[in-house]
C-alpha cells in the first residue's frame, strides 16, 4: 500500500518549504586596470585570467 497524506499541503506552505533553493550570483571584482569584471573570466584588453 502507498502512503497517503492525511491533509492537503497548501500552496503557501509548499512555497515556504522551497525558500532555501536560491541562486547565487557571481560578485564582480576589480581587474588590474581598475575595471569591474566577473570572476573566472579572461580580460579582453590584458588577456589576464583571474
NORDACOR-V351564 format. One record per residue. N is the residue number from 0. RES is the residue in three letters. OMEGA is omega in radians with two decimals (999 if undefined). D_FIRST is the distance of its C-alpha to the first C-alpha in Angstrom with 1 decimal. Layout:
n:N res:RES omega:OMEGA d_first:D_FIRST
n:N res:RES omega:OMEGA d_first:D_FIRST
This chain:
n:0 res:UNK omega:3.13 d_first:0.0
n:1 res:UNK omega:3.10 d_first:3.8
n:2 res:UNK omega:-3.11 d_first:6.7
n:3 res:UNK omega:3.12 d_first:9.1
n:4 res:UNK omega:-3.13 d_first:12.8
n:5 res:UNK omega:-3.11 d_first:14.7
n:6 res:UNK omega:3.12 d_first:17.8
n:7 res:UNK omega:3.08 d_first:19.1
n:8 res:UNK omega:-3.09 d_first:20.9
n:9 res:UNK omega:3.14 d_first:24.5
n:10 res:UNK omega:-3.12 d_first:26.4
n:11 res:UNK omega:-3.11 d_first:28.9
n:12 res:UNK omega:3.10 d_first:26.4
n:13 res:UNK omega:3.13 d_first:24.8
n:14 res:UNK omega:3.09 d_first:28.3
n:15 res:UNK omega:-3.13 d_first:29.4
n:16 res:UNK omega:-3.08 d_first:26.8
n:17 res:UNK omega:-3.11 d_first:28.2
n:18 res:UNK omega:-3.09 d_first:31.8
n:19 res:UNK omega:3.14 d_first:32.0
n:20 res:UNK omega:-3.08 d_first:31.9
n:21 res:UNK omega:3.08 d_first:35.6
n:22 res:UNK omega:3.09 d_first:38.0
n:23 res:UNK omega:3.13 d_first:40.9
n:24 res:UNK omega:3.11 d_first:44.1
n:25 res:UNK omega:3.13 d_first:46.9
n:26 res:UNK omega:-3.13 d_first:49.9
n:27 res:UNK omega:3.09 d_first:53.3
n:28 res:UNK omega:-3.14 d_first:55.9
n:29 res:UNK omega:3.10 d_first:59.7
n:30 res:UNK omega:3.09 d_first:61.2
n:31 res:UNK omega:3.11 d_first:64.5
n:32 res:UNK omega:-3.08 d_first:66.2
n:33 res:UNK omega:3.12 d_first:64.8
n:34 res:UNK omega:3.08 d_first:62.5
n:35 res:UNK omega:3.10 d_first:58.9
n:36 res:UNK omega:3.09 d_first:56.4
n:37 res:UNK omega:-3.14 d_first:52.7
n:38 res:UNK omega:3.11 d_first:52.0
n:39 res:UNK omega:3.03 d_first:51.6
n:40 res:UNK omega:-3.13 d_first:53.7
n:41 res:UNK omega:3.09 d_first:57.1
n:42 res:UNK omega:-3.13 d_first:60.1
n:43 res:UNK omega:-3.09 d_first:61.9
n:44 res:UNK omega:-3.05 d_first:65.2
n:45 res:UNK omega:-3.10 d_first:65.4
n:46 res:UNK omega:3.13 d_first:62.7
n:47 res:UNK omega:3.08 d_first:61.3
n:48 res:UNK omega:3.12 d_first:57.7
n:49 res:UNK omega:999 d_first:56.2
